[in-house]
Amino acid sequence: MKQKFEIFTIGNGRPFEQILQHATTELLRWLQEDSGLDPKGAHILLGTGVRYSIANSFNPAYSVVCPLPKSILPSGMDEPDIDTYFGTNE
């Protein structure tokens, strides 16, 4: 998803470790596919910019948000296009 100051993915389900991995993997894939970063560049970018948020830890399913500030995206790099990513373009 996109916000004014960040892009992010959300993992939801069980177990917690799998949800954390899912949210991270999806943001990595999004950056590589839509923004043209190579795997190493995407990993470095996430490693320096992600600050996870635990959105839910009380229900049977966990929710983890994996946000990345837009301010650390390389200049001239288009932000990922959510419509393309989720296949909602007509």
Order of alpha helices (4+ residues) and beta strands (2+ residues): beta-alpha-alpha-beta-beta-alpha
